[in-house]
């Protein structure tokens, strides 16, 4: 692990402002957060969050009466 100095954060902010003059410069805490995330995970991407599996609607035709159609949820 390495530490980041305040002067380095200031330099990052200055370089960003020079490269992207119309953009808002990130706050020093946001930069520190990204550095820590990169040190811990090797990436600055957000981790996947657990969620419910997606569902889709599937048309089911009743075999006894072909005129009756109902919908059933199918889990992928």
Secondary structure, 3 states (H helix, E strand, C coil): CCCCCHHHHHHHHHHHHHHCCCCCCCCHHHHHHHHHHHHHHCCCCCCCCCCCCCEEEEEEECCCCCCCEEEEEEEC
